[in-house]
């Protein structure tokens, strides 16, 4: 297991997680109905929802790989075994 925990594999895992989170974030982006008007309070609430949405998906996309890196380094040490 520790032989798989190389930096290159972790970077690939990071990119896959970030791409998956970005795709899911894009698909579930909050939207504003066209008949809602241009009320400043509505627009402010919409902007707040969009910012919170992207922060949540950025935390998911980057948090999971960082957790895997920390657990992998604790379990395998700073240098993984080589076969």
C-alpha positions in Angstrom: 0.0 0.0 0.0 2.8 2.4 0.9 4.4 1.8 -2.5 1.4 3.4 -4.1 1.6 6.5 -2.0 4.1 8.5 -4.2 3.9 12.2 -4.8 3.1 11.7 -8.5 0.1 9.5 -7.6 -1.1 11.9 -5.0 -0.9 14.8 -7.6 -3.0 12.7 -10.0 -5.5 12.0 -7.2 -5.6 15.7 -6.4 -6.3 16.6 -10.0 -9.1 14.0 -10.3 -10.7 15.1 -7.1 -10.5 18.8 -8.1 -12.0 18.1 -11.5 -14.8 16.0 -10.0 -15.6 18.7 -7.5 -15.5 21.4 -10.1 -17.9 19.4 -12.4 -20.3 18.7 -9.5 -20.1 22.3 -8.4 -20.8 23.6 -11.9 -23.8 21.2 -12.3 -25.3 22.2 -9.0 -24.6 26.0 -9.2 -27.4 28.1 -7.7 -29.5 29.9 -10.3 -31.7 32.9 -10.2 -35.2 32.7 -11.9 -35.7 35.2 -14.7 -38.9 36.5 -13.2 -37.3 37.3 -9.8 -36.7 41.0 -10.7 -33.7 43.1 -9.9 -34.2 43.6 -6.2 -30.8 44.5 -4.7 -31.5 42.2 -1.7 -32.2 39.3 -4.0 -29.1 39.9 -6.0 -27.0 40.1 -2.8 -28.5 36.9 -1.5 -27.8 35.2 -4.8 -24.2 36.4 -4.9 -23.7 35.1 -1.3 -25.2 31.7 -2.2 -22.9 31.4 -5.2 -19.8 32.3 -3.2 -20.7 29.9 -0.4 -21.3 27.2 -3.0 -17.9 27.6 -4.7 -16.1 27.7 -1.3 -17.9 24.5 -0.2 -16.9 22.7 -3.4 -13.3 24.0 -3.3 -13.0 22.7 0.2 -14.3 19.3 -0.9 -12.0 19.2 -3.9 -8.9 20.1 -2.0 -9.7 18.8 1.4 -10.1 15.1 0.5 -6.6 14.9 -1.2 -5.0 16.8 1.7 -6.6 14.3 4.1 -5.3 11.4 2.0 -1.8 13.0 2.0 -1.8 13.4 5.8 -3.1 9.9 6.5 -0.7 8.4 3.9 2.3 10.2 5.4 1.3 9.2 8.9 0.8 5.5 7.9 3.8 5.2 5.6 6.3 7.7 6.9 7.9 10.4 4.9 9.4 8.0 2.3 7.2 5.3 0.7 8.6 1.8 0.3 10.0 1.0 -3.2 9.5 -2.4 -4.7 
